[in-house]
């Protein structure tokens, strides 16, 4: 019996080491050499400090900045640990809200977002959270709707702010596969840089 089990156990151990340890380490090493920025988490630095990642959304609420789409992430409520409270853009709490169309909390939040977004039609991503609650992008239309507010708050010409949105709009693969999108953190960093000039 051992004669029959030994080759199977050796192969299980060999392939576990090869595919469970060797291959992942090799891919991580190759990714670090070929794509160091992406393999390191696509971190953005300012004055030697990490200020965010191009892969994760952040909460911006000041009128001086472009706002991201809503985030559904939650954390334990400090007042009652058996409940949760909104904790926008917490990477360690990535999740959807799981609120259904009859949820009063969802209805109230969407109504508030519609009122804040301005005249109809409102782009869907201005009202809906992504599945992870951490999406760093908004649609170009959503960014353009915010141009007047940001320009006014920063005392910048609307045309200059609109040009920043246009220059930070990423288009789909080959220009037609996928939808256009704007990375909110990258746009806000460019906005800070433009204001310093």
C-alpha positions as CSV (number, residue, x, y, z in Angstrom):
1,X,0.0,0.0,0.0
2,X,2.8,2.4,0.8
3,X,4.3,1.7,-2.6
4,X,1.2,3.1,-4.2
5,X,0.7,6.0,-1.8
6,X,4.3,7.2,-1.9
7,X,4.4,8.5,-5.5
8,X,1.0,10.3,-5.0
9,X,2.2,12.0,-1.8
10,X,5.5,13.0,-3.4
11,X,3.7,14.5,-6.4
12,X,1.2,16.3,-4.1
13,X,4.1,17.8,-2.2
14,X,6.1,18.6,-5.4
15,X,3.2,20.4,-7.1
16,X,2.2,22.1,-3.9
17,X,5.7,23.6,-3.7
18,X,5.8,24.4,-7.4
19,X,2.4,25.9,-7.9
20,X,1.7,27.1,-4.4
21,X,5.0,28.7,-3.6
22,X,7.4,28.7,-6.6
23,X,5.1,30.0,-9.3
24,X,3.5,32.8,-7.2
25,X,7.0,34.0,-6.0
26,X,8.3,33.9,-9.6
27,X,5.2,35.9,-10.9
28,X,5.6,38.4,-8.0
29,X,9.3,38.9,-8.8
30,X,8.7,39.3,-12.6
31,X,5.8,41.8,-11.9
32,X,8.1,43.8,-9.6
33,X,10.8,44.0,-12.3
34,X,8.5,44.7,-15.3
35,X,5.8,46.7,-13.6
36,X,7.3,48.1,-10.3
37,X,4.7,50.9,-9.9
38,X,1.7,48.6,-10.3
39,X,3.2,45.7,-8.3
40,X,3.9,48.2,-5.5
41,X,0.2,49.1,-5.2
42,X,0.1,52.0,-7.6
43,X,0.9,54.4,-4.7
44,X,1.0,58.1,-5.2
45,X,3.6,60.1,-3.2
46,X,3.8,63.8,-2.3
47,X,6.7,65.2,-0.3
48,X,7.9,61.7,0.4
49,X,4.6,60.5,1.9
50,X,2.1,58.1,0.5
51,X,-1.1,60.0,-0.1
52,X,-3.1,57.3,-1.9
53,X,-3.3,54.7,-4.6
54,X,-4.7,55.1,-8.1
55,X,-6.5,51.8,-7.4
56,X,-8.6,52.9,-4.4
57,X,-11.0,55.8,-4.1
58,X,-10.8,58.4,-1.3
59,X,-13.4,60.6,0.3
60,X,-13.2,64.2,-0.9
61,X,-16.0,66.4,0.4
62,X,-14.6,70.0,0.1
63,X,-16.0,72.1,-2.8
64,X,-12.4,72.7,-3.8
65,X,-12.1,69.0,-5.0
66,X,-13.9,66.7,-7.3
67,X,-16.0,64.2,-5.4
68,X,-15.9,60.5,-6.0
69,X,-18.9,58.2,-6.4
70,X,-20.7,57.1,-3.2
71,X,-19.0,54.5,-1.1
72,X,-20.9,51.7,0.6
73,X,-18.1,50.6,3.0
74,X,-19.0,50.5,6.7
75,X,-17.4,49.9,10.1
76,X,-18.5,49.1,13.6
77,X,-20.6,51.9,15.1
78,X,-18.5,53.4,17.9
79,X,-21.7,53.9,19.9
80,X,-23.0,50.4,19.5
81,X,-20.6,47.6,18.4
82,X,-23.5,45.4,17.3
83,X,-24.4,47.9,14.5
84,X,-22.5,49.4,11.6
85,X,-22.0,53.0,10.5
86,X,-20.9,54.4,7.2
87,X,-17.1,54.6,6.8
88,X,-16.5,55.8,3.3
89,X,-13.6,54.4,1.3
90,X,-12.2,52.1,4.0
91,X,-10.1,49.6,2.1
92,X,-10.2,47.1,4.9
93,X,-14.0,47.0,4.7
94,X,-14.6,46.6,1.0
95,X,-18.2,45.7,0.3
96,X,-21.4,46.6,-1.3
97,X,-24.3,47.9,0.9
98,X,-26.6,45.0,0.2
99,X,-29.5,47.5,0.5
100,X,-32.5,46.6,-1.6
101,X,-34.7,48.9,-3.6
102,X,-37.3,49.1,-0.8
103,X,-34.6,50.1,1.8
104,X,-35.5,53.5,3.3
105,X,-31.8,54.2,4.0
106,X,-30.9,53.7,0.4
107,X,-33.9,55.8,-0.8
108,X,-32.9,58.6,1.5
109,X,-29.2,58.5,0.4
110,X,-30.1,58.5,-3.3
111,X,-32.5,61.4,-2.8
112,X,-29.8,63.4,-1.1
113,X,-27.3,62.6,-3.8
114,X,-29.8,63.6,-6.5
115,X,-30.4,66.9,-4.8
116,X,-26.6,67.5,-4.5
117,X,-25.9,66.4,-8.1
118,X,-27.9,69.1,-9.8
119,X,-30.4,69.0,-12.7
120,X,-31.5,65.8,-14.3
121,X,-30.4,63.6,-15.9
122,X,-27.9,62.6,-13.2
123,X,-25.2,60.1,-14.3
124,X,-25.7,56.7,-12.5
125,X,-22.2,56.7,-10.9
126,X,-23.1,59.9,-9.1
127,X,-25.8,58.0,-7.2
128,X,-24.6,54.4,-7.0
129,X,-21.7,52.9,-5.1
130,X,-19.5,50.4,-6.9
131,X,-19.6,46.7,-5.8
132,X,-16.4,47.1,-3.7
133,X,-17.3,50.6,-2.4
134,X,-13.8,51.6,-3.4
135,X,-13.9,52.6,-7.0
136,X,-11.4,55.4,-7.7
137,X,-13.1,56.5,-11.0
138,X,-16.1,58.5,-12.1
139,X,-17.6,59.0,-15.5
140,X,-16.4,62.0,-17.5
141,X,-20.0,63.4,-17.4
142,X,-19.9,63.2,-13.6
143,X,-16.6,65.1,-13.5
144,X,-17.9,67.8,-15.9
145,X,-21.0,68.4,-13.7
146,X,-18.6,69.3,-10.9
147,X,-16.5,71.8,-12.9
148,X,-18.4,74.9,-12.0
149,X,-18.4,74.2,-8.3
150,X,-14.7,73.4,-8.2
151,X,-13.8,76.4,-10.4
152,X,-15.8,78.8,-8.2
153,X,-14.3,77.4,-4.9
154,X,-10.8,77.8,-6.3
155,X,-11.3,81.0,-8.2
156,X,-10.1,79.4,-11.4
157,X,-11.6,79.8,-14.8
158,X,-14.1,77.0,-15.7
159,X,-12.3,76.4,-19.0
160,X,-9.0,75.7,-17.2
161,X,-10.7,73.2,-14.8
162,X,-12.6,71.6,-17.8
163,X,-9.3,71.2,-19.6
164,X,-7.9,69.3,-16.5
165,X,-10.9,67.0,-16.6
166,X,-10.4,66.4,-20.3
167,X,-6.7,65.7,-19.9
168,X,-7.4,63.2,-17.1
169,X,-10.1,61.3,-18.9
170,X,-9.0,57.8,-19.8
171,X,-10.7,56.2,-22.7
172,X,-11.4,52.5,-23.2
173,X,-9.0,50.0,-24.7
174,X,-8.3,51.1,-28.3
175,X,-10.5,54.1,-27.7
176,X,-13.8,52.2,-28.0
177,X,-13.7,49.1,-25.8
178,X,-15.1,50.1,-22.4
179,X,-16.2,53.4,-21.1
180,X,-14.3,56.6,-20.4
181,X,-13.4,57.3,-16.8
182,X,-11.6,59.9,-14.7
183,X,-9.4,58.9,-11.7
184,X,-10.6,61.3,-9.0
185,X,-7.4,61.3,-6.9
186,X,-5.2,61.9,-10.0
187,X,-7.5,64.7,-11.1
188,X,-7.5,66.4,-7.6
189,X,-3.7,66.2,-7.5
190,X,-3.5,67.9,-10.9
191,X,-5.9,70.5,-9.6
192,X,-3.7,71.2,-6.6
193,X,-0.7,71.5,-8.9
194,X,-2.5,73.8,-11.3
195,X,-3.6,76.1,-8.4
196,X,0.1,76.4,-7.3
197,X,1.1,77.8,-10.7
